[in-house]
Amino acid sequence: MLSLISRFNGLNLSYHRAITCHRISSSPQSRRITLEDKIGIRPKPKRPMSAFLKFSSNIVRPNLIKDNPSLPITQVTKIAAERWKSVDDDTKKKLAKEYQDEMVGYRAAMVEYLKELSTVDSKLLEKHDPKLRKEKLALKKKRFELGCPKRPLTAYLSYLQTRRSEQGNVPYKDWVSKMAEVWKNLDASEKAKYVQRYEHDKAAFVQQMAAWEKKMRDSGNAHLLNTGSHSSQRPLVN
């Protein structure tokens, strides 16, 4: 019983928030101030409403408000939840399909949005938006679970890795600065070994990534592509 009450309260709260945001954002005099407004960057794509929220907002609420303009939002929520229980499966499936299709577009729009943000703005947005940070981590985890090829180390980073045991107690920043100078003055024939290895690994990575991206498109996971850091379309540099 407590579980059912908790689920209903969660549904009630989510619906109430969605309707409140809709009311505020639809008013030109009092548009809701978003996080993006506060930190001075363009707004994110709008996340689509779930099947239930779409049913509540587009089907139930207009008729209720028309007949009862003063009906409290809490009462609207209760009525919508009760009516949702009796909605036929075909309608629910149709609304769920619409939501899934809209989510594909939303994810693609978010990928483009994040790609267009500057590095500073992207980090600033993630810092103030835990939900976005969580979504990006989940996306990264999903790509890993589905076998996304790992980008090869550059020639310099590969060389750095072979010398890592020599760092000792030297602070990492100081050691890297020192090794950058060593790499800069490294004998050309010695440096060529690392460059050639990287070129070989890079060619293999591009092929593997292209095959993985095709697999993702064919399996309906196109939203996992073109996130900027791993795409086969992104140029690789030494």
C-alpha positions in Angstrom: 0.0 0.0 0.0 2.8 2.4 1.0 4.5 1.6 -2.3 1.4 2.5 -4.3 1.1 5.7 -2.4 4.7 6.6 -3.0 4.4 5.9 -6.7 1.2 8.0 -7.0 2.9 10.9 -5.1 5.8 10.8 -7.4 3.5 10.8 -10.4 1.5 13.6 -8.8 4.7 15.7 -8.2 6.1 15.1 -11.7 2.8 16.1 -13.4 2.4 19.1 -11.1 5.9 20.3 -12.1 5.4 19.7 -15.8 2.0 21.6 -15.8 3.5 24.5 -13.7 6.4 24.9 -16.1 4.1 24.8 -19.0 1.9 27.5 -17.5 4.8 29.7 -16.7 6.7 29.3 -19.9 3.6 29.9 -22.0 3.1 33.3 -20.5 5.1 35.9 -22.4 5.1 38.2 -19.4 6.6 35.7 -17.0 8.8 33.2 -18.8 10.5 30.8 -16.5 14.1 31.7 -15.9 16.2 28.7 -16.9 19.6 27.5 -15.8 20.9 28.5 -19.2 19.5 32.0 -18.7 21.3 32.3 -15.4 24.7 31.3 -16.7 24.3 33.1 -20.0 24.2 30.4 -22.7 21.5 29.5 -25.2 18.8 27.1 -23.9 18.9 23.4 -24.2 16.5 21.5 -26.5 13.2 20.8 -24.7 12.8 17.2 -23.4 9.6 15.6 -24.7 6.8 14.7 -22.3 6.2 11.1 -21.3 3.2 9.2 -22.5 1.3 9.9 -19.3 2.1 13.6 -19.2 1.2 14.0 -22.9 -2.2 12.3 -22.2 -2.7 14.5 -19.1 -1.7 17.8 -20.7 -3.1 17.4 -24.2 -6.2 15.3 -23.6 -7.4 15.4 -20.0 -6.4 18.9 -18.8 -7.9 21.1 -21.6 -11.4 19.6 -21.1 -11.2 19.8 -17.3 -10.0 23.4 -17.3 -12.6 24.4 -19.9 -15.5 23.0 -17.7 -13.9 23.9 -14.4 -11.5 26.9 -14.7 -10.9 27.0 -11.0 -10.1 23.3 -10.5 -7.0 22.9 -8.4 -4.0 21.3 -10.1 -3.9 18.6 -7.5 -7.4 17.6 -8.5 -6.5 17.6 -12.1 -3.6 15.3 -11.4 -5.8 12.8 -9.5 -8.4 12.8 -12.3 -5.8 12.3 -15.0 -4.2 9.5 -13.0 -7.5 7.7 -12.6 -8.4 8.1 -16.3 -5.0 6.9 -17.4 -5.7 3.5 -15.7 -8.6 3.0 -18.0 -6.9 4.1 -21.2 -6.8 1.2 -23.8 -3.5 -0.5 -24.6 -3.5 0.8 -28.2 -3.7 4.4 -27.1 -1.0 3.9 -24.5 1.3 2.1 -27.0 0.7 4.9 -29.5 1.6 7.6 -27.0 4.6 5.6 -25.8 5.8 5.2 -29.4 5.4 9.0 -30.0 7.5 9.6 -26.9 10.2 7.1 -28.0 10.4 8.7 -31.4 10.6 12.2 -29.9 13.3 11.0 -27.5 15.4 9.9 -30.5 15.1 13.4 -31.9 15.8 15.0 -28.5 18.9 12.9 -27.9 20.2 13.9 -31.4 19.4 17.5 -30.7 21.2 17.3 -27.4 24.3 15.9 -29.0 24.4 18.7 -31.5 23.7 21.2 -28.7 26.6 20.0 -26.6 28.9 19.9 -29.7 28.2 23.5 -30.4 28.9 24.7 -26.9 32.3 26.0 -26.1 34.4 23.9 -23.7 34.0 26.6 -21.0 30.2 26.7 -21.4 29.9 22.9 -21.5 31.8 22.5 -18.2 29.9 25.4 -16.7 26.6 23.8 -17.7 27.6 20.4 -16.3 28.8 22.0 -13.1 25.3 23.5 -12.5 23.2 20.7 -13.9 23.7 17.4 -12.1 21.1 15.8 -14.3 23.0 16.6 -17.5 26.2 15.3 -16.0 24.4 12.1 -15.0 23.1 11.7 -18.6 26.5 12.2 -20.1 28.0 9.6 -17.8 25.2 7.2 -18.6 25.8 7.8 -22.3 29.5 7.1 -21.9 28.8 4.0 -19.9 26.3 2.7 -22.6 28.9 3.3 -25.4 31.5 1.3 -23.4 29.0 -1.5 -22.7 28.2 -1.7 -26.4 31.9 -2.1 -27.4 32.8 1.4 -28.5 36.4 1.3 -29.8 38.9 3.1 -27.6 40.8 6.0 -29.2 44.6 5.2 -29.4 47.2 7.1 -27.5 49.0 9.7 -29.4 52.7 9.2 -30.2 53.7 11.6 -27.3 51.4 10.0 -24.8 52.6 6.5 -25.7 56.2 7.7 -25.2 55.1 9.3 -21.9 53.6 6.0 -20.8 56.9 4.1 -21.3 58.7 6.6 -19.1 56.1 6.7 -16.3 58.1 4.6 -13.9 60.8 7.3 -13.9 58.5 9.9 -12.3 59.3 9.0 -8.8 58.3 11.6 -6.3 58.3 14.5 -8.8 54.9 16.2 -9.0 53.0 15.1 -12.1 52.7 18.6 -13.5 56.4 19.2 -13.2 57.3 15.8 -14.6 55.1 16.2 -17.6 56.6 19.6 -18.3 60.0 18.1 -18.2 59.1 15.2 -20.4 57.6 17.5 -23.0 61.0 19.1 -23.4 62.6 15.6 -23.7 60.1 14.6 -26.3 60.7 17.8 -28.2 64.4 17.1 -28.4 64.1 13.3 -28.9 66.2 11.8 -31.7 64.1 11.7 -34.9 64.6 8.0 -35.4 63.5 7.2 -31.9 60.5 9.5 -32.2 59.5 7.9 -35.5 58.9 4.5 -33.7 56.1 6.0 -31.7 54.7 8.0 -34.6 54.6 4.9 -36.8 52.9 2.9 -34.0 50.3 5.6 -33.6 49.6 5.8 -37.3 49.1 2.0 -37.4 46.7 2.2 -34.3 44.9 5.2 -35.7 44.1 3.4 -39.0 42.8 0.4 -37.1 40.7 2.6 -34.9 39.1 4.5 -37.8 38.0 1.2 -39.4 36.8 -0.3 -36.1 34.9 2.9 -35.3 33.2 3.1 -38.7 32.1 -0.5 -38.3 30.8 0.1 -34.7 28.9 3.3 -35.8 27.2 1.3 -38.6 26.3 -1.4 -36.1 24.8 1.2 -33.8 22.7 2.7 -36.6 21.5 -0.7 -37.7 20.5 -1.6 -34.1 18.6 1.6 -33.5 21.3 3.2 -31.3 22.1 6.2 -33.6 21.7 8.6 -30.6 25.0 7.2 -29.3 26.9 8.5 -32.2 28.7 11.8 -33.0 29.2 12.7 -29.3 32.4 14.5 -30.3 35.1 12.6 -28.5 35.0 9.2 -30.3 33.3 9.7 -33.7 35.2 8.3 -36.7 34.5 11.6 -38.4 36.6 13.5 -35.9 40.2 14.0 -37.1 43.0 12.4 -35.1 46.3 14.2 -34.5 49.7 13.2 -33.2 
